[in-house]
Amino acid sequence: MPSKPATRDYHPARVERAAGKPKRVATSAKRLVLPRQETNLDLDIGGRVVKLTNLGKLFWPELGITKRDLLQYYADVSQFLLPHIVDRAMVMKRYPNGAAGDFFFMKRAPKPRPDWIELCHIQHSSGNIIDFPMIQDLPSLLWLINLGCIDLNQWYARCDDVDRPDYLHFDLDPVPGANFAKVTETALLLREALESLKMPCYAKTTGSKGIHIYVPIQRGPTQKQVWTFAKEFAHAIAAQAPKLITAIYVVAKRPKGRVLVDYNQNAWGRTLASIYSIRPRPQATVSTPVTWQELERGVSLEDFRIDNVPARVRKLGDLWAPLLAKRGRFKLEAYL
């Protein structure tokens, strides 16, 4: 690690690449199909062996969805998912007893682990260095899901500079008394406000209760600066529609029946469920990119599930591809 110690606004990080395997395993055009008769499986993908265990374990008993089904889903969407999470530290949220069971968070990559799991070593202001796993290819994705992770929670900034994100976002979360129609209305208002500032923006369902709106930005501003802009924007938009929107973060002071424009998840070290993440909800809903036209017509969270999202993505492609592009990113410094 660099000799300069970490502070609240500076965090040295180092990438540890795979041992003896400098190249990532490319995603095959041929669909990977997990055998249904196997309970445990040593799966060889491009010379990397992934140990998959307890494949018949029910993760959604009411739906009959097993751990094998969970792994199969992520294999099916991996071509579109991986570019959005590559080179970013991953916080593991593990559900050893399925979607309705208890979960726990885990930051450090567990041992033993395959020597091809790449790590992001991040020094915190406390002096601690945490070795986060990075999901770089299909073998590492399946390795992580096999640990009992249902959704994926990656950092906003890439590991080469964990203080400077390449997007800002807003998490639209209904306060008790508000429904999803109000969340959609809020999303459309945010779109109008962001586009009035010439800021491109893209929406996805959270798969849980709300909608995420992301803005691709040029890397440069620190995470704290991005958070500061998001806070000011959230309060400004709430002032324009106080009967619909709130930006009050203290739960006890938050008015009922509103939609929270949550800016605080832009803070350093926070995460949100990634694009194409399955959520531990009763219907195995998925955080799915949607078009603004779909939101205008009206959608529900239950429209996007483990059983139909792979076909949707194969048909429509990745609606969030612009978030990966180098061109078209907004220069946030104009408003700092």
N, C-alpha and C positions, 0 to 999 in steps of 0.2 A: 504494500500500500504506500502511497505518497507520504512523505515525511510531515507535510502540513496537516495538523489534526483537524478533525471534523468540528463544525460549529452548527448552530441552528440553521444556517443558510448555506453551508458548504459541506458536502459529504463525499469524500473520496470513494471511488468504487473501482473494482477490478474484475474483468471477465476472466474466468478460468475455462479454457476450451477443453473439448473432449480429448481424453488420453489416446494418442495414436490414431485418432480419426479426425483429421482437420476438416474434412468435408461433411456437410450435413447429408442425411439420407433423403434423396428426392422422393416426393410423393408419387407413387405409381399411378398411371392412368387406369390400370386395371383395379376394379373394386376389391378391397380386402374383405373377405367373408370369414367370420369366426365360426368354427365348427360348433354345432349345437350339442354334439354328443360328449364333448370334453368338459370336465369340471375344472381342471388345471391344464395350462398350456404353455409350452415354451415356444414363443412365436419368433421366427427369424425374419427380420425385415432389413434387407440390405446388409446382412452380416452382423446386425445387432440383435441380440436375443432378449426379448421381453418376456418376463415370467408373469403370466396372468393367472390369477387364483380365484377360487370360489365363484366361478362364472355363473353358476345356477342360483346364486343367492338373490332373493327377492329384494329389490330396492324400492319398488312401489307395489306392495302386495295386492292392493285393490285392483290395479291395472295389469297385474301379471308381468311387470317389467323387471327384468333381472339385471344383474351386473353385466352380463354378456351384452344385453341390449344397450346398456349405457355405453360400453366400450365400442360397440358396433356403430352407434350414432356418431360418436366422435371420429371414428375412422372414416365414416361417410362424408363428414363435413370438413375434414382436416385440410383439404386443398384450399378451402376458402378461409378457414379459421386461422391457420398457422401464421400467415403473413401479418396478422394483427397482434400477435403475442410474442413473436420472435424477438430475441435480444432484450427481453424485459424480465426483471425479477418477478417471481410468482409466489404469492402467498397461498398456502394450501389450506383449504377448508374441508376437513375430512369428516365423512359420514359413515363410520364403520358399520352401522346398523340400518342403513338405508335412509331414504328421504325424510321419513317421519321420526327418525331416531335422533339421539343427541349428536352434536358435532363439536369439533374443536379446531382451532386455528393452529397452524404450524408454519413457522417461517424458515427454519434451518432445514436444508435438505437432509433427509434421514439417512442413516447408515445401518447396514450396508446398502449400497446403491451401485448401479452399473457405472463403470468408469467413463462411459460416454455421456453421462449427464453433465451438461455445462452449468457453471455456477456464476452468480453475480455476487461478489463479496462487497458489501456496503458497510462503510464505517458510519456509526451513529454518533451524535454529539456526546453521548455517554462514554464513548471510547470503545464500545462493543462493535465487533465486526460480525455481521450476520451473513451466512452463506446461503443465499436464496437459490433455488433451482431455476433454470430457464428452460422453456419448452421450445426447442429448436426444430423439431421434426416429428414425424409420426411415432417412432419408437419412444421418444421422451414424453409425448402426449399420452400414449397408452400406459406408460409406466406411472404417470401422475394419476390418471383416472383409476388405475388399479389400486391405488392407495385409498380409494374411497372418496375421492374428490368428485363432486357432482357438477358444481360450477367452477369457473376459472376466474381468478382474481389477480390480474397482472398490474404492475406499476405503470404509471402514465408516462414516465420518462424512460428512455432506453438506458442500458447499463453503462454505455460509454460516457453519459453525463446524467446522473440520476436527479440532478437539481433543475434540469431544463426540459420540460415536457414538450411534446409536439402536437398537443391538442388541449383545449379546455372543454369543459362539459358542464351540463346542468342535469341534475337528477330530479325529475318531477314526481313527487310522492304525495298521494292523497292523504290529507288529514282526516281523521274520523268525521263522517258526515259528508265527505266528498266522494263522488263516484268516478269511474274511468272516463266518462264523457267530459267531466270537468278537466281531467288531466289532458285529454285531447285538445280541448279548447285552449288550455294554457300553452300547450306545445305550439299550436298555430299562432298564438300571440307572440311567443318567443321567436318563432321563425320570422315573423314580420319585423320585429324589433332588430333582430340580428342582421337581417338582409338590408334594413335601412342603414346599417353601419357598414354595408358592403362585406359582411362576414358570411361565408358559405357555412351551411349547417345541415346536419343529417340526423335523422331520428331512428331509434330502435325501441321496441318494447323492452321493458326490463325483464319480462317473464315472471315478475312477482306482482307488483301493484301499479307500476307507473310507466314512464317513458324517459329514456335518456336522450339528450340532445348534445351532439359533439360538434366542435368547430376545429377543423385542422388549422394549426398555426405554424409559422416558421419558428424553429428552435432559436432561442435567444433569451427571452424573459425567464427569470427563475420561477420555480413552482410558487413561491410566495407572491411574486408579482401577478402570476396568472390567477391565484386565489383572490388577490385584492381586486382585480378587475371583475372576476365572477361575482364577488360579494356586492360591489357597487352596482353592477348590472342587475342582479337579482332584486336588490332593494328598489331600484328605479322602476323595474317592470311591475313590482308589487304595488308601488305607489300609483301606477296608472290603472290598475284593476284591483283595488283593495277588497272588493267583495268576492273575488275569485281566487286571488293569489296572495300568499304570504311568503316572506323571507325571514321570518322570526325563527331563530334556531332553538331557543329555549322552549322545550315542549310545554311547560306549564303556562307560558305566555302566548302560545300559538293559537290563533282563533280557529274554531271548529268550522268544518265545511269548506275549507280552502284547500288549495293545492300548494304544497311547499315547493318552492324553487330552491333546491338544496345546492348551495354553492360550496359548502364546507368540505365536500369530498375532493375538492381540488387541492386540499392541503397536502403537504409533503408526507409521503408514506401511506396515504390512504389508497384504497382500491375500490373499484366497482366490478360487478360481474361483467365479464367480457362479452363481446359479440358472439353469438351462436352458443352461449352457455345454456345448458339445461338448468332449471332452477328446482330446488327441492320443494315443489308445490304439488298439491294433490293430483293435478292433471299432467305433470311432467312438462310444463310449459317452457318455452325457449326464448331467450333474449334475441329478438329477431329484427334485422333492419326492415324498415317499411318506407314506402314513398310518401311524400307529402300528400299526393292525390289519394292514397289509401286512407290516410288519417282524415282527410276532408270527407271522404265517403263514410268513414266509420269502421273501426276494427275493434276486436276484443282480444284480451290477452290469451284467451283460450283458443284463438284461431291458429296459434303457432305452438306446435307440440313436437315431442320427440319423434312421433310417428309420421309427421308430414313436412317438417322443415327440410330434411335432405332433398326431397323431390322439388320443393320450392326453390332451393338454392341452385339445383341443377338446371332448373328452367330459367330462372331470372339472373343467375350469376350473383356476384357479390355487390349488393347495392351500396356498400360502404367502401368500394374500391378507391374513391377519391380521397379517403382518409389515409391511404398508403402512398399517394402520388406526391412527388416532390413539387410539382407545379400546382398552382391554385391555392396555396396555403396563405393564410392571412398573416400580415405583419402586425402583431398586437402592440408593438411599441408605439403605434400611432395614437393609442388611447391610454398610455401609461404616463 
